[in-house]
Amino acid sequence: MKTFAILVVSIFITLNLNGQSFNEAKKALTKINSLDQIDQLRAQHPKWTISTDLTLESDSSEFPDIVKANVGDILKKQYIPQGPTYLIKILEEREEELCKVKYVFLDGRGTLSKEKIDSLRTVIIDRYNNGDYFGTLVKDYNMDSNQTGELDWFYKGIFVDEFDSAVRKRKQGDLFTVDVDDEKWYYVVLKTHDNKMEKAKIGVMIQY
């Protein structure tokens, strides 16, 4: 999804220029016991790919070992087949508040003025209030590659604060606009579900 690629908080904090072995990564992780120590780990190994990781309970089919793991456990994690392999240490277990929405994105970085965008958003909202299906409005107006306008359940920190804050305080069925003025990203958003809480494992991981 082209637009949200910039919104998403990257899990790859630094480039892994030289790499390190499994044993080196495991030795480094055994010394880390809290999230507060991650910056220290990065300072000690500036060329390593070191990042924080959050695995939701609903990820159990993809990462069953991590979902079942206890705080302090060290495990392997691979996001895609043939992709990079990471060694992760579980540091916390907590509940995350998740949100779910659909959206129409209007891109202000091109020829559309803010006045034109506001006019289009009024049309979109009027059409929805008059009975048009939101999916039809996505097909008619959305300006990124997401053909349905639907997002998976997401937790705080995935998207920019303007978007997350606007969504998080709404309830199911609310239709509203969101402006990310610094990026000239503008949205009409439908809150499709009320927020829900889900258990998550938080850890630090190193690519090896």
C-alpha positions in Angstrom: 0.0 0.0 0.0 2.0 2.9 -1.4 0.6 5.7 0.8 0.8 3.9 4.1 4.3 2.6 3.4 5.6 5.9 4.9 3.1 5.9 7.7 4.0 2.5 9.0 6.7 2.5 11.7 9.6 0.6 10.3 10.9 -2.4 12.2 14.2 -2.1 10.5 16.0 0.6 12.5 19.5 0.3 11.1 21.1 -1.4 8.1 22.9 -4.6 8.8 26.1 -3.9 6.9 28.4 -6.7 8.2 26.0 -9.2 9.8 26.7 -11.3 12.9 26.4 -15.0 13.8 23.6 -16.7 15.7 25.9 -17.1 18.7 26.9 -13.4 18.7 23.3 -12.3 18.5 22.3 -14.8 21.3 25.1 -13.7 23.5 24.1 -10.0 23.1 20.4 -10.7 23.8 21.2 -12.6 27.0 22.4 -9.3 28.5 19.2 -7.4 27.7 16.4 -7.6 30.2 14.3 -4.5 29.5 13.3 -2.3 26.5 15.2 0.5 28.2 18.5 -1.3 27.3 17.8 -1.4 23.5 19.5 2.0 22.8 22.6 0.7 24.7 22.6 -2.4 22.6 22.5 -0.3 19.4 25.3 1.9 20.6 27.4 -1.2 21.3 26.7 -2.7 17.9 26.0 0.2 15.5 26.3 -2.0 12.3 23.8 -4.6 13.5 20.1 -4.6 12.5 18.4 -4.2 16.0 14.8 -3.4 16.4 11.8 -3.8 18.7 9.1 -6.3 17.8 5.4 -6.7 18.8 3.7 -10.1 18.2 -0.1 -10.1 18.8 -1.9 -13.1 20.2 -3.8 -13.2 16.9 -0.5 -13.9 15.1 -0.5 -17.4 16.7 -0.9 -19.2 13.3 2.1 -17.4 11.9 4.3 -17.2 15.0 3.0 -19.9 17.4 6.3 -20.2 19.3 6.5 -16.5 20.1 2.8 -16.2 21.1 3.4 -19.1 23.6 6.8 -17.9 24.8 7.5 -16.5 28.3 9.3 -13.3 29.2 13.0 -14.0 28.9 12.8 -16.6 26.2 15.0 -16.3 23.1 13.5 -17.5 19.8 14.0 -17.3 16.0 11.6 -15.2 13.9 11.2 -15.0 10.1 8.5 -12.8 8.6 8.6 -14.2 5.1 10.1 -17.4 3.6 13.6 -16.9 2.3 13.6 -13.5 4.1 15.9 -12.4 6.8 16.1 -14.4 10.0 15.9 -12.7 13.4 16.7 -13.7 16.9 14.2 -12.2 19.4 14.1 -12.0 23.1 10.7 -11.5 24.8 10.9 -8.7 27.3 7.3 -7.8 28.1 3.8 -9.2 27.9 1.0 -6.6 27.8 -2.3 -5.7 26.3 -2.6 -3.5 23.2 -5.6 -1.5 22.1 -6.4 -2.3 18.5 -8.4 -0.3 15.9 -10.0 -1.2 12.6 -11.2 1.2 9.8 -11.7 1.7 6.1 -10.6 4.9 4.4 -10.6 6.9 1.3 -7.3 8.6 0.7 -6.9 11.9 -1.2 -3.4 13.0 -2.2 -2.6 16.6 -1.8 0.9 16.3 -3.1 -0.2 16.6 -6.8 -2.5 18.9 -8.6 -5.4 18.7 -6.0 -5.7 21.8 -3.9 -6.8 21.6 -0.3 -10.1 23.4 -1.3 -10.7 20.7 -4.0 -9.9 17.9 -1.5 -12.4 19.4 1.0 -15.0 19.6 -1.7 -14.4 16.0 -2.7 -14.7 14.9 0.9 -18.0 16.6 1.3 -19.2 14.8 -1.8 -18.0 11.4 -0.3 -19.6 12.0 3.0 -22.9 13.1 1.4 -22.9 10.0 -0.8 -22.3 7.7 2.2 -25.0 9.4 4.2 -27.4 9.0 1.3 -26.8 5.2 1.2 -23.8 4.6 -1.0 -21.7 1.6 0.0 -18.3 2.7 1.4 -16.5 0.2 -0.9 -18.0 2.0 -3.9 -16.7 5.3 -2.6 -13.2 3.7 -2.2 -13.3 2.6 -5.9 -14.5 6.0 -7.1 -12.2 8.2 -5.1 -9.3 6.5 -3.3 -5.9 7.6 -4.5 -3.6 4.8 -3.3 -3.2 1.1 -4.2 -5.6 -0.3 -1.5 -8.6 -1.3 -3.6 -10.8 -2.0 -0.6 -9.7 0.9 1.7 -9.6 -1.6 4.5 -6.9 -1.9 7.1 -6.1 -4.8 9.4 -6.4 -4.3 13.1 -3.6 -2.0 14.1 -2.0 -0.9 17.4 -0.7 2.5 18.5 2.5 3.4 16.7 1.8 1.8 13.4 0.6 5.0 11.7 1.3 8.7 12.2 -0.1 10.4 15.3 -2.6 12.5 13.5 -4.2 9.4 11.9 -4.0 7.2 15.0 -5.3 9.8 17.4 -8.3 10.6 15.2 -9.2 6.9 14.8 -8.6 5.7 18.4 -11.2 8.0 20.0 -14.0 7.2 17.6 -16.7 4.5 17.9 -18.0 1.9 15.4 -20.0 3.5 12.6 -18.4 7.0 12.9 -17.5 8.7 9.6 -14.9 11.5 9.9 -12.0 13.2 8.1 -8.3 13.2 9.0 -5.7 15.7 7.9 -2.0 15.0 7.9 -1.0 18.4 6.8 2.8 18.0 6.9 2.5 15.2 4.3 -0.6 16.6 2.5 -2.4 13.3 3.1 -6.2 13.7 3.6 -8.7 11.0 4.4 -12.4 10.1 4.9 -12.4 7.4 7.5 -15.1 4.9 8.5 -14.6 3.2 11.9 -15.8 -0.3 11.1 -15.3 -1.8 14.6 -15.0 -0.6 18.2 -11.6 -0.9 19.7 -10.5 -4.2 21.2 -7.8 -5.2 23.6 -5.4 -8.0 22.7 -2.4 -9.6 24.4 1.0 -9.0 22.8 4.6 -10.1 23.3 7.1 -7.3 23.1 10.8 -8.0 22.4 14.1 -6.9 21.0 15.4 -8.7 17.9 18.7 -8.9 16.0 19.1 -10.0 12.4 21.8 -12.6 11.9 
